Amino acid sequence: MARVCQVTGRKPVVGHKVSFSNKKAKRRFFPNLQTKRFFIAEEDRWITLKLTTDAIRTINKNGLNVVLSELREKGIKL
């Protein structure tokens, strides 16, 4: 699976590594992805999502059912 958050859609971005002498070299900045399991009580099953830590905070704030319903409206099958 790619390094993409399943909720927020964050991907790696490209930038420069800048040395002390100010030489620039290309590098990639990766999102802080975590693999997390959630229990859906209504469906009585576990799901595993690859999320950024920001998405985990969003789920804690809004609730798992709200986030899953938004994903299903976008057409993402879980």
N, C-alpha and C positions, 0 to 999 in steps of 0.2 A: 504494500500500500504506500502511496506517496506521502510526503511530509506536508500534509494539508489538514487543517482542523476541519472536522466534520460539521461543526456548528457555525463558526465564524468565517470559515473559508480562507483563513490566513495561510500564506505560502512563504517559502523562502524568498528573500529579496537580495539584490546584488548591490554591492558597494565596494569601497576601497579599504584595504588594510594600509594604514599610514605609519611608516616607520619614523624613528626619531629624526632621520635625515630628510623626512618629508617625501620619501619615495612612495609611490602608490602602486599597490598590487591588487588585482581583483580578488574578491572573496564573497562568500555567501553568508547571510545572516539567517539562521534557522529559527522558526518559532519554537517556543517552549512547549513541546508536545508531551502529553502524558496519556497512557492507556488506562482507561477507567471503566469499571463495571458498575452498572446501575440496575436496580431492581424495579421493574414496572409492576406495581401492585395490581392494576386493573387487568393486565394480561397474564399475570402470574408467571413472569419469565425475566431472565437477566439479559441485558444487552451490553456489549462492549463497544465503547466509542474511543476514538483517538482525538483528544481535545487539547486546546491550549489552556493554560492556567486561567486565562481571562474567561474562557467559555465555562470552565468549572465554576467560577465565581458567579457567572450569569445564571447557571443552573441552580446554584444555591440560593440566589436572590429571587428568581422568578418561579422556580419549581420545574421539575423534570417534565411534567405533563404539558406545560405551556411551551417549552422549548421543542419537545417532540412534535406537538401539533403544528408549530411553525415550520419544522423541517418537512413534515408530511405535506403541508400546503405547497412547498417548493417542489415537491415531487421526489424527494429523497426517501428511498425505502429502507426501513430499519427492521 
